Amino acid sequence: MSTPPSPADRVRPLLRVRQVRAFTPTPVDPAALDAMADAARWSGSSGNAQPWRFVIIRDPATLRAIHEAGLPQTRSLATAQAAIAIVLPSEPGRAISHAYDEGRAAERMLIAASLLGLGAGIAWIHSEARPSVSALLGLPEGRLVRTVIAVGHPTEASRRPKSAPGEARLPRQDVVFAERWRG
Ligand SMILES: Cc1cc2nc3c(=O)[nH]c(=O)nc-3n(C[C@H](O)[C@H](O)[C@H](O)COP(=O)(O)O)c2cc1C
């Protein structure tokens, strides 16, 4: 009888969810984008408020316009074949709660893309670029986009490790403690 996979083995697919910034010209299946948006909208949110709305973008002209508006953070949109923008209410009093909810939805989309054999990456829309991106997406007053998830089929180069083995994250003993700080 074979040994069952260890807990570490079972969560390994999550460790493989990395930022992808370069994509091939192969189009993305629209059903994959729908599945990613569904994974995101099923995220938990503070008070189940679901403050997000998601705009699925496939028009190359819009993708490249957002790329240009938000450089250098939006460099992944130079080759992305699609993207999903997370739209949030612009309510300064709820900024932390909305950012937390946004992060959960964003991570779910990265995980969903990975499960679908796609690559995805966060493109952070800096504050000066937000009015242009809002106009491109036709957002109403009182909404903003801070995160756009670039999506596509990763290039061979972007599949390769970006750093030497063991160097992509801080050493485990510096980050994970037992019972007490630095325990
Ligand atoms: C809140 C947040 C904002 C980020 N903004 C950008 C961004 O604007 N452009 C980008 O290329 N990557 C962005 N990233 C991706 C990080 O640079 C990346 O996750 C980090 O370097 C670790 O690399 P890895 O995800 O491949 O392990 C962002 C990540 C987070 C969590």
The ligand as an SDF file (V2000), in Angstrom:
LIG
                    3D

 31 33  0  0  0  0  0  0  0  0999 V2000
   -0.6330   43.8480   -2.4010 C   0  0  0  0  0  0  0  0  0  0  0  0
    0.2650   43.3820   -3.5270 C   0  0  0  0  0  0  0  0  0  0  0  0
    0.5530   44.2590   -4.5580 C   0  0  0  0  0  0  0  0  0  0  0  0
    1.3570   43.8370   -5.6160 C   0  0  0  0  0  0  0  0  0  0  0  0
    1.5650   44.6850   -6.6480 N   0  0  0  0  0  0  0  0  0  0  0  0
    2.2190   44.2540   -7.7350 C   0  0  0  0  0  0  0  0  0  0  0  0
    2.3090   45.0840   -8.8930 C   0  0  0  0  0  0  0  0  0  0  0  0
    1.7780   46.1910   -8.9510 O   0  0  0  0  0  0  0  0  0  0  0  0
    2.9780   44.6220   -9.9690 N   0  0  0  0  0  0  0  0  0  0  0  0
    3.5810   43.3830   -9.9560 C   0  0  0  0  0  0  0  0  0  0  0  0
    4.1660   43.0230  -10.9780 O   0  0  0  0  0  0  0  0  0  0  0  0
    3.5230   42.5730   -8.8740 N   0  0  0  0  0  0  0  0  0  0  0  0
    2.8390   42.9760   -7.7710 C   0  0  0  0  0  0  0  0  0  0  0  0
    2.7040   42.1440   -6.6900 N   0  0  0  0  0  0  0  0  0  0  0  0
    3.3350   40.8080   -6.6870 C   0  0  0  0  0  0  0  0  0  0  0  0
    4.5180   40.7220   -5.7470 C   0  0  0  0  0  0  0  0  0  0  0  0
    5.5730   41.5090   -6.2470 O   0  0  0  0  0  0  0  0  0  0  0  0
    4.9140   39.2430   -5.6170 C   0  0  0  0  0  0  0  0  0  0  0  0
    3.8410   38.5270   -5.0700 O   0  0  0  0  0  0  0  0  0  0  0  0
    6.1590   39.0860   -4.7540 C   0  0  0  0  0  0  0  0  0  0  0  0
    7.2690   39.6710   -5.3600 O   0  0  0  0  0  0  0  0  0  0  0  0
    6.4860   37.6280   -4.4930 C   0  0  0  0  0  0  0  0  0  0  0  0
    6.6170   36.9240   -5.7090 O   0  0  0  0  0  0  0  0  0  0  0  0
    5.7830   35.5840   -5.9540 P   0  0  0  0  0  0  0  0  0  0  0  0
    4.3230   35.9340   -5.7620 O   0  0  0  0  0  0  0  0  0  0  0  0
    6.0730   35.1800   -7.3700 O   0  0  0  0  0  0  0  0  0  0  0  0
    6.2430   34.5900   -4.9810 O   0  0  0  0  0  0  0  0  0  0  0  0
    1.9120   42.5360   -5.6140 C   0  0  0  0  0  0  0  0  0  0  0  0
    1.6170   41.6720   -4.5560 C   0  0  0  0  0  0  0  0  0  0  0  0
    0.7910   42.0840   -3.5410 C   0  0  0  0  0  0  0  0  0  0  0  0
    0.4360   41.1090   -2.4380 C   0  0  0  0  0  0  0  0  0  0  0  0
  1  2  1  0
  2  3  1  0
  2 30  2  0
  3  4  2  0
  4  5  1  0
  4 28  1  0
  5  6  2  0
  6  7  1  0
  6 13  1  0
  7  8  2  0
  7  9  1  0
  9 10  1  0
 10 11  2  0
 10 12  1  0
 12 13  2  0
 13 14  1  0
 14 15  1  0
 14 28  1  0
 15 16  1  0
 16 17  1  0
 16 18  1  0
 18 19  1  0
 18 20  1  0
 20 21  1  0
 20 22  1  0
 22 23  1  0
 23 24  1  0
 24 25  2  0
 24 26  1  0
 24 27  1  0
 28 29  2  0
 29 30  1  0
 30 31  1  0
M  END
$$$$
